[in-house]
Amino acid sequence: MVNLKVDLAGIELDNPIIPASGTFGYGYEFAELYDINMLGTFSFKGTTKDPRFGNPTPRIAECERGMINAVGLQNPGVEKVISEELPKLRKCFHKKVMANVSGFSVEDYAYTCARLDPIEDIGWFEVNVSCPNVHGGGMSFGTSPEAAAEVTRAVKAVTTKPVFIKLSPNVTDIVSIAKACEEAGADGISLINTLLGMRIDLRTKKPIIANKMGGFSGPAIFPVAVRMVYQVASAVKIPVIGMGGVSTAEDVIEMMMAGAVAVEVGAENLVDPFACKKIIERLPAVCEKYGIKSLTDIIGCARD
């Protein structure tokens, strides 16, 4: 019997599989397809202080082994998430959920996390620092160790729950940013967010996406994600959640061998809404194939 349980910042998960933010909504839509309580947990849709309509359309461009999206953090805002979305989720999901939070100023992040912190259903925060800093010239918070650390400190000051900082791969030195977040009090690191990509329509001679560029995700980015998870997990002492192109049970094991304690599945949910269910069901057989009795035994084993 394979033991799939893992510990994520003090909370035990039945398995390490977590649908990634932005690919699983607020959960209840997927609960119509299967019992989502089989998941380790999931990271709900990126939530901001105020409602956001998102970017203009078209927002999606297909790629070989992946996709580009520029949805633009469309969400109803934190107050409606609290009053409408989470009560719906509570009816069909009976585990702790991960709250993904985005913002455009340090104050935005702190406000949203403070509003969500008292909610018992929330087990962890996943703070997305890939957003543009409106008070810092528009550069992403996640491209600067100092800016990422500032967000981390602000969120930790208003929360009582573990805080994972979700990092952008669109940087030269991912390790320095992860270490800055750790030093600022982060309880964990999530990576990678999407790469920056672009497609051009040969007929119109114009970018396919109205926003011109967007987040590139899908199986094509998996080797980049494994490399960054390996680098960061080797450099910090806090847990790492790995993501980026994960689509199979084998990918999950590889990501954990690189150092991930848990693994998020993103774009694959948009291709196949049963993707996480299938991965969880297949994990025991794949573990047995490779002689793995407990998933905790393989975390970071490629670094030994």
C-alpha positions as CSV (number, residue, x, y, z in Angstrom):
1,M,0.0,0.0,0.0
2,V,1.5,3.3,-1.1
3,N,1.3,6.2,1.3
4,L,0.3,9.3,-0.7
5,K,0.0,11.7,2.3
6,V,2.2,14.8,2.6
7,D,2.5,17.6,5.1
8,L,2.0,21.1,3.7
9,A,3.1,23.7,6.2
10,G,1.6,21.7,9.1
11,I,-1.6,20.6,7.4
12,E,-1.8,17.0,6.2
13,L,-2.9,16.4,2.7
14,D,-4.4,13.0,1.5
15,N,-2.2,13.4,-1.6
16,P,0.0,16.1,-3.1
17,I,-2.3,17.0,-6.0
18,I,-3.6,20.6,-6.1
19,P,-5.4,22.1,-9.0
20,A,-3.7,25.5,-9.7
21,S,-5.3,28.8,-9.4
22,G,-7.1,30.1,-12.4
23,T,-7.8,26.6,-13.8
24,F,-10.3,25.4,-11.2
25,G,-12.5,28.4,-10.5
26,Y,-13.9,28.3,-7.0
27,G,-14.2,24.5,-7.1
28,Y,-18.0,24.0,-7.2
29,E,-18.1,23.8,-11.0
30,F,-15.8,20.8,-11.0
31,A,-17.8,19.2,-8.1
32,E,-20.5,18.6,-10.6
33,L,-18.1,16.3,-12.5
34,Y,-16.5,14.3,-9.6
35,D,-16.0,14.4,-5.9
36,I,-13.4,17.1,-5.5
37,N,-12.7,15.9,-1.9
38,M,-10.4,13.4,-3.4
39,L,-7.9,16.3,-4.1
40,G,-5.2,17.2,-1.6
41,T,-6.6,20.7,-1.8
42,F,-6.9,23.3,-4.5
43,S,-5.9,26.9,-5.1
44,F,-9.0,29.0,-5.9
45,K,-9.2,31.6,-8.6
46,G,-6.9,34.6,-8.1
47,T,-8.7,37.1,-5.9
48,T,-8.2,40.8,-5.8
49,K,-9.4,43.6,-3.5
50,D,-11.8,45.0,-6.1
51,P,-13.8,43.2,-8.9
52,R,-11.9,42.9,-12.2
53,F,-13.4,42.3,-15.6
54,G,-10.1,41.2,-17.0
55,N,-8.3,41.9,-20.3
56,P,-10.0,42.5,-23.6
57,T,-10.7,39.5,-25.9
58,P,-9.3,37.5,-27.5
59,R,-7.4,36.2,-24.4
60,I,-6.3,32.7,-25.5
61,A,-3.9,31.5,-28.1
62,E,-3.1,27.8,-28.7
63,C,0.5,26.6,-29.0
64,E,2.3,23.3,-29.6
65,R,2.1,21.5,-26.3
66,G,0.7,24.5,-24.5
67,M,-1.4,27.6,-24.5
68,I,-1.1,31.4,-23.9
69,N,-3.6,33.2,-21.9
70,A,-4.1,36.8,-20.9
71,V,-7.3,36.6,-18.8
72,G,-6.2,39.4,-16.6
73,L,-7.3,38.2,-13.1
74,Q,-11.0,38.4,-13.9
75,N,-12.7,37.9,-10.5
76,P,-15.7,39.3,-8.5
77,G,-13.5,40.9,-5.8
78,V,-12.8,39.7,-2.3
79,E,-16.1,40.8,-0.7
80,K,-18.2,38.7,-3.2
81,V,-15.7,35.8,-2.9
82,I,-16.5,35.9,0.9
83,S,-20.2,36.3,0.6
84,E,-21.0,34.3,-2.5
85,E,-18.2,32.0,-3.8
86,L,-17.0,30.4,-0.6
87,P,-20.4,29.5,0.8
88,K,-21.1,27.6,-2.5
89,L,-17.7,25.9,-2.2
90,R,-18.4,24.9,1.5
91,K,-21.4,22.8,0.3
92,C,-19.2,20.5,-1.8
93,F,-15.6,20.7,-0.5
94,H,-14.9,19.7,3.1
95,K,-11.2,20.3,3.4
96,K,-9.0,23.4,3.8
97,V,-8.7,25.4,0.6
98,M,-5.8,27.5,-0.6
99,A,-6.6,31.2,-1.1
100,N,-4.8,32.7,-4.1
101,V,-4.4,36.5,-3.7
102,S,-3.3,39.0,-6.2
103,G,-2.8,42.8,-6.0
104,F,-1.4,45.9,-7.6
105,S,0.0,47.5,-4.5
106,V,1.3,46.3,-1.2
107,E,-1.8,47.7,0.5
108,D,-4.0,45.6,-1.9
109,Y,-2.3,42.4,-0.9
110,A,-2.5,43.2,2.8
111,Y,-6.2,44.2,2.6
112,T,-7.3,41.1,0.7
113,C,-5.4,38.7,2.9
114,A,-6.7,40.4,6.1
115,R,-10.3,40.0,4.9
116,L,-9.8,36.3,4.0
117,D,-7.7,35.3,7.1
118,P,-10.6,34.8,9.5
119,I,-12.4,32.3,7.2
120,E,-12.0,28.9,8.7
121,D,-12.2,27.0,5.4
122,I,-8.9,28.7,4.2
123,G,-5.8,26.7,5.2
124,W,-3.1,28.6,3.3
125,F,-2.5,31.7,1.3
126,E,-0.8,31.6,-2.0
127,V,0.3,35.1,-2.9
128,N,0.8,35.8,-6.5
129,V,3.6,38.4,-6.9
130,S,3.6,38.3,-10.7
131,C,1.3,41.3,-10.8
132,P,2.4,44.8,-11.9
133,N,3.3,47.2,-9.1
134,V,1.2,50.3,-9.9
135,H,3.3,52.4,-7.4
136,G,6.6,51.0,-8.7
137,G,6.6,51.8,-12.4
138,G,4.5,48.8,-13.5
139,M,7.3,46.2,-12.9
140,S,6.1,42.9,-11.4
141,F,6.5,42.6,-7.7
142,G,8.1,39.2,-8.4
143,T,11.0,40.5,-10.5
144,S,12.7,42.2,-7.5
145,P,13.8,40.5,-4.3
146,E,13.1,43.7,-2.4
147,A,9.5,44.1,-3.7
148,A,8.7,40.4,-3.2
149,A,10.0,40.6,0.4
150,E,7.9,43.8,1.0
151,V,4.7,42.0,-0.1
152,T,5.7,39.0,2.1
153,R,6.2,41.1,5.2
154,A,2.9,43.0,4.6
155,V,0.9,39.8,4.2
156,K,2.5,38.0,7.2
157,A,1.7,41.0,9.4
158,V,-2.1,40.5,8.8
159,T,-2.4,36.7,8.6
160,T,-2.4,33.8,11.0
161,K,-2.1,31.1,8.3
162,P,0.8,29.8,6.3
163,V,1.8,32.1,3.4
164,F,3.2,30.7,0.1
165,I,4.6,33.2,-2.3
166,K,4.0,32.3,-5.9
167,L,7.0,33.4,-8.0
168,S,7.3,34.3,-11.7
169,P,9.8,32.5,-13.8
170,N,10.3,35.6,-15.9
171,V,13.5,36.6,-14.0
172,T,17.2,36.0,-14.2
173,D,17.8,34.8,-10.7
174,I,14.8,32.9,-9.2
175,V,16.8,31.8,-6.1
176,S,17.6,35.3,-4.8
177,I,13.9,36.2,-4.9
178,A,12.8,33.0,-3.2
179,K,15.5,33.5,-0.4
180,A,14.3,37.1,0.1
181,C,10.7,35.9,0.6
182,E,12.0,33.2,3.1
183,E,13.9,35.8,5.0
184,A,10.8,38.1,5.1
185,G,8.8,35.3,6.7
186,A,7.2,33.3,4.0
187,D,6.1,29.8,5.1
188,G,6.6,28.4,1.6
189,I,7.2,29.1,-2.1
190,S,5.0,28.2,-5.1
191,L,6.6,28.1,-8.5
192,I,6.5,28.5,-11.4
193,N,3.9,30.9,-12.7
194,T,3.5,31.1,-16.4
195,L,6.3,32.1,-18.8
196,L,5.7,35.2,-21.0
197,G,4.7,34.2,-24.6
198,M,3.2,35.5,-27.8
199,R,1.7,34.2,-31.0
200,I,1.1,36.1,-34.3
201,D,-1.7,35.4,-36.8
202,L,-0.1,34.9,-40.2
203,R,-3.3,36.1,-42.0
204,T,-3.9,39.3,-40.1
205,K,-0.1,39.8,-39.3
206,K,-1.2,40.9,-35.8
207,P,-0.7,39.3,-32.4
208,I,-3.5,36.8,-31.7
209,I,-4.1,38.0,-28.1
210,A,-5.6,41.5,-27.7
211,N,-3.0,42.1,-24.9
212,K,-0.3,41.1,-27.4
213,M,1.5,38.9,-24.8
214,G,0.3,36.5,-22.2
215,G,1.2,33.6,-19.9
216,F,2.6,30.5,-21.6
217,S,1.6,27.3,-19.8
218,G,1.2,23.6,-20.6
219,P,3.5,20.5,-20.9
220,A,6.1,22.5,-23.0
221,I,7.2,24.4,-19.9
222,F,7.6,21.4,-17.6
223,P,11.5,21.1,-17.9
224,V,11.8,24.8,-17.0
225,A,9.6,24.3,-14.0
226,V,11.5,21.2,-12.8
227,R,14.8,23.2,-13.0
228,M,13.5,26.1,-11.0
229,V,11.9,23.9,-8.4
230,Y,15.2,22.1,-8.0
231,Q,17.1,25.3,-7.7
232,V,14.8,26.9,-5.1
233,A,14.2,23.8,-3.0
234,S,18.0,23.4,-2.8
235,A,18.4,27.0,-1.5
236,V,15.5,27.4,1.0
237,K,14.4,25.6,4.1
238,I,10.7,26.2,3.7
239,P,8.4,23.9,1.6
240,V,8.1,24.3,-2.1
241,I,4.9,23.7,-4.2
242,G,5.9,22.8,-7.7
243,M,3.9,23.5,-10.9
244,G,4.3,24.2,-14.5
245,G,3.3,21.8,-17.3
246,V,2.4,19.0,-15.0
247,S,0.0,16.6,-16.8
248,T,0.8,13.0,-15.6
249,A,1.4,11.0,-12.4
250,E,5.0,10.6,-13.6
251,D,5.4,14.4,-13.8
252,V,4.2,14.6,-10.2
253,I,6.9,12.2,-9.0
254,E,9.6,14.0,-11.0
255,M,8.6,17.3,-9.5
256,M,8.7,15.9,-6.0
257,M,12.1,14.3,-6.7
258,A,13.3,17.9,-7.6
259,G,12.1,19.1,-4.2
260,A,8.4,19.8,-4.3
261,V,6.4,18.9,-1.3
262,A,3.1,19.2,-3.2
263,V,2.3,19.7,-6.9
264,E,-0.2,21.9,-8.7
265,V,-1.8,21.0,-12.0
266,G,-2.8,23.9,-14.1
267,A,-3.4,24.0,-17.9
268,E,-4.2,20.3,-18.0
269,N,-7.4,21.0,-16.2
270,L,-8.5,23.2,-19.1
271,V,-7.7,20.4,-21.6
272,D,-9.3,17.6,-19.5
273,P,-11.5,18.5,-16.5
274,F,-10.8,15.1,-15.0
275,A,-7.0,15.5,-15.2
276,C,-6.5,15.7,-11.4
277,K,-8.8,12.8,-10.7
278,K,-6.9,10.7,-13.2
279,I,-3.5,11.6,-11.8
280,I,-4.5,10.8,-8.2
281,E,-6.0,7.4,-9.3
282,R,-2.8,6.5,-11.3
283,L,-0.3,7.7,-8.6
284,P,-0.3,4.4,-6.6
285,A,0.5,2.3,-9.6
286,V,3.3,4.6,-10.8
287,C,4.8,4.6,-7.3
288,E,4.7,0.8,-7.2
289,K,6.4,0.7,-10.6
290,Y,9.3,2.7,-9.2
291,G,9.5,1.1,-5.8
292,I,8.1,4.1,-3.9
293,K,6.3,3.2,-0.7
294,S,5.8,6.8,0.6
295,L,5.8,10.0,-1.4
296,T,7.5,11.9,1.5
297,D,10.5,9.6,1.0
298,I,11.2,11.0,-2.5
299,I,10.9,14.7,-1.8
300,G,14.2,16.3,-3.0
301,C,15.9,12.9,-3.5
302,A,17.4,14.1,-6.8
303,R,19.4,16.6,-4.8
304,D,21.1,14.0,-2.6
